[in-house]
Amino acid sequence: MNQTNNKYALILGCSSGFGAATALRLAREGYKIFGVHLDRKATMYKVEELLHELHHHGSDPVFFNVNAADARKRRDIVEKVRETIPEDGYLKVFLHSLAFGTLKQFIIEEQELAMTKSNMEMTLDVMAHSLVYWVQELFWAKLLGFGSRIFAMTSYGSHHVVPYYGAVSAAKAALESHIRQLAMELAPIGATANAIRAGVTNTPALQKIPAHAKMVHAAVERNPGRRLTTPEDVASALTALTSDDCQWINGDVISVDNGESVVDYIK
Ligand SMILES: NC(=O)c1ccc[n+]([C@@H]2O[C@H](COP(=O)([O-])OP(=O)(O)OC[C@H]3O[C@@H](n4cnc5c(N)ncnc54)[C@H](O)[C@@H]3O)[C@@H](O)[C@H]2O)c1
């Protein structure tokens, strides 16, 4: 199959933020979207709106409202995706954009408020290690091939300290490491894997970080564009990186933040 016509995307975290913006952008480019999300009743109306818009773009989306870290659910979904895509087809895009971490301090007088082993393990499992398990499953189902693009959302926290963000920071550092390993191990089939380091973006995940108001202020101060990154900025960059011309960009951490992470402050 011509890789340019292989327009199938699987997005983990498809219902909000970067995942939703990328789903919409790729649908406009003619992709069929498979999506995984975890939403309760209160936010389902947003999912319905998104599905409606995706249908409008002719994407015929298939969404699964499940925990992406559940091994059995993962296998079922991969099987369903395999059944839907023609035998000689595979995914052009696999995006890991899950926000599901515990935000607590490691060191605090009140022991009951401190990060626990299970908090830490859950955060690392969902936000980092699940990338590897999904990619393994997709590889075994022959859903990855020449020109497939794997992306995982990382952040400034992978190498900087942010209050309450210790477990997520560890997950981001692990995620970037997993991306490098996957890039090397998938090179023989011509699939690429890159981490996308987005600038601070106003999404539900950001709003859960206790220090988010200060983070927003600092990001706008540092960003040469004098504004926050938007999910659409990231979706545009991801779409550009799916080009066949980007085949040689592999195993990297690519900043999509207009220089926010390399600037201390602007005069
Ligand atoms: N917002 C930022 O400033 C920022 C910056 C850099 C990187 N990131 C990273 O980008 C990724 C996406 O964040 P966002 O800001 O778009 O968040 P968001 O809250 O807007 O979206 C998170 C998505 O993940 C889904 N999800 C969460 N837990 C899940 C689970 N266990 N199983 C299935 N789906 C699940 C939600 O349903 C939702 O679709 C995260 O990894 C985050 O750390 C965010």
The ligand as a Tripos MOL2 file, in Angstrom:
@<TRIPOS>MOLECULE
LIG
   44    48     1     0     0
SMALL
NO_CHARGES

@<TRIPOS>ATOM
      1 N1         -1.3010   20.8140   28.7140 N.am      1 LIG1
      2 C1         -0.0020   21.0530   28.7370 C.2       1 LIG1
      3 O1          0.4820   22.1500   29.0820 O.2       1 LIG1
      4 C2          0.9580   19.9580   28.2990 C.ar      1 LIG1
      5 C3          2.2470   20.3320   27.8950 C.ar      1 LIG1
      6 C4          3.1210   19.3380   27.4730 C.ar      1 LIG1
      7 C5          2.7130   18.0060   27.4590 C.ar      1 LIG1
      8 N2          1.4590   17.6780   27.8750 N.ar      1 LIG1
      9 C6          1.0730   16.2640   27.8250 C.3       1 LIG1
     10 O2          0.1540   16.0580   26.7680 O.3       1 LIG1
     11 C7         -0.6460   14.9130   27.0530 C.3       1 LIG1
     12 C8         -2.1180   15.2560   26.8630 C.3       1 LIG1
     13 O3         -2.4260   16.3050   27.7400 O.3       1 LIG1
     14 P1         -3.5940   17.3460   27.4770 P.3       1 LIG1
     15 O4         -3.1180   18.6230   28.0630 O.co2     1 LIG1
     16 O5         -4.0400   17.2810   26.0610 O.co2     1 LIG1
     17 O6         -4.6970   16.7410   28.4690 O.3       1 LIG1
     18 P2         -6.2850   16.6750   28.4140 P.3       1 LIG1
     19 O7         -6.7080   16.5600   29.8300 O.co2     1 LIG1
     20 O8         -6.8480   17.7720   27.5840 O.co2     1 LIG1
     21 O9         -6.5710   15.2850   27.6450 O.3       1 LIG1
     22 C9         -6.1980   14.0470   28.2190 C.3       1 LIG1
     23 C10        -6.8240   12.9260   27.4150 C.3       1 LIG1
     24 O10        -6.3790   11.6820   27.9850 O.3       1 LIG1
     25 C11        -7.5150   10.8330   28.1760 C.3       1 LIG1
     26 N3         -7.1770    9.9010   29.2600 N.ar      1 LIG1
     27 C12        -6.6890   10.1920   30.4780 C.ar      1 LIG1
     28 N4         -6.4330    9.0610   31.1580 N.ar      1 LIG1
     29 C13        -6.7590    8.0430   30.3440 C.ar      1 LIG1
     30 C14        -6.7300    6.6270   30.4770 C.ar      1 LIG1
     31 N5         -6.2720    6.0310   31.5890 N.pl3     1 LIG1
     32 N6         -7.1590    5.8780   29.4490 N.ar      1 LIG1
     33 C15        -7.6430    6.4530   28.3150 C.ar      1 LIG1
     34 N7         -7.6750    7.7800   28.1230 N.ar      1 LIG1
     35 C16        -7.2490    8.5700   29.1410 C.ar      1 LIG1
     36 C17        -8.6570   11.7840   28.4910 C.3       1 LIG1
     37 O11        -9.9150   11.1560   28.3010 O.3       1 LIG1
     38 C18        -8.3620   12.8890   27.4680 C.3       1 LIG1
     39 O12        -8.8550   12.5000   26.2060 O.3       1 LIG1
     40 C19        -0.2970   14.4900   28.4770 C.3       1 LIG1
     41 O13         0.6340   13.4440   28.4260 O.3       1 LIG1
     42 C20         0.3590   15.7400   29.0460 C.3       1 LIG1
     43 O14         1.2750   15.4530   30.0850 O.3       1 LIG1
     44 C21         0.5640   18.6290   28.2860 C.ar      1 LIG1
@<TRIPOS>BOND
     1     1     2 1
     2     2     3 2
     3     2     4 1
     4     4     5 ar
     5     4    44 ar
     6     5     6 ar
     7     6     7 ar
     8     7     8 ar
     9     8     9 1
    10     8    44 ar
    11     9    10 1
    12     9    42 1
    13    10    11 1
    14    11    12 1
    15    11    40 1
    16    12    13 1
    17    13    14 1
    18    14    15 2
    19    14    16 1
    20    14    17 1
    21    17    18 1
    22    18    19 2
    23    18    20 1
    24    18    21 1
    25    21    22 1
    26    22    23 1
    27    23    24 1
    28    23    38 1
    29    24    25 1
    30    25    26 1
    31    25    36 1
    32    26    27 ar
    33    26    35 ar
    34    27    28 ar
    35    28    29 ar
    36    29    30 ar
    37    29    35 ar
    38    30    31 1
    39    30    32 ar
    40    32    33 ar
    41    33    34 ar
    42    34    35 ar
    43    36    37 1
    44    36    38 1
    45    38    39 1
    46    40    41 1
    47    40    42 1
    48    42    43 1
@<TRIPOS>SUBSTRUCTURE
     1 LIG1         1 GROUP 0 **** ****
